[in-house]
Amino acid sequence: MNESEIRMELDCRGLKCPMPVIKTRKAIKELNSGDVLKMISSDPGSINDIKAWAKRTGNKLLREDHQQSEFVFIIAKN
């Protein structure tokens, strides 16, 4: 996965649960099947929330990175 494959980047830094998931859900609706979304969050709760949301909705969590106080999720729309 390289940065050129990402169709949309969503910055959710500073937002608390449940806003990162709500904004991710809204953003993914704007994409076509197979498109990739990069979401950045500062809320540690996003780790479990995004995993559960992806599993529930059938979207694929391709990668997650944790760097200091930022959490980056790469998600492919189903």
Residue pairs with C-beta under 8 A, 6 or more apart in sequence:
1 36
1 62
1 63
1 74
5 36
6 36
6 37
6 38
6 74
7 31
7 35
7 36
7 37
8 27
8 30
8 31
8 35
8 36
8 37
8 38
9 37
9 38
9 39
9 40
10 23
10 24
10 27
10 37
10 38
10 39
10 40
11 40
12 19
12 20
12 23
12 24
12 39
12 40
12 41
12 42
12 43
12 46
13 40
13 41
13 42
13 70
14 42
15 23
15 41
15 42
15 43
16 43
16 45
17 43
17 45
17 46
17 49
18 49
20 39
20 41
20 43
20 46
20 49
20 50
21 46
21 49
21 50
21 53
23 39
24 37
24 39
24 50
24 53
24 73
24 75
25 53
25 57
27 37
27 39
28 37
28 57
28 59
28 75
28 77
31 37
31 77
32 77
33 77
33 78
34 76
34 77
35 76
35 77
36 62
36 74
36 75
36 76
36 77
37 74
37 75
37 76
37 77
38 72
38 73
38 74
38 75
39 46
39 50
39 72
39 73
39 75
40 70
40 71
40 72
40 73
41 50
41 70
41 71
41 72
41 73
42 69
42 70
42 71
43 71
44 71
46 71
46 73
47 64
47 66
47 71
50 61
50 64
50 73
50 75
51 61
51 64
53 59
54 60
54 61
54 75
57 78
58 78
59 75
59 76
59 77
59 78
60 75
60 76
60 78
61 73
61 74
61 75
62 74
62 75
62 76
63 72
63 73
63 74
64 71
64 72
64 73
64 74
65 71
65 72
66 72
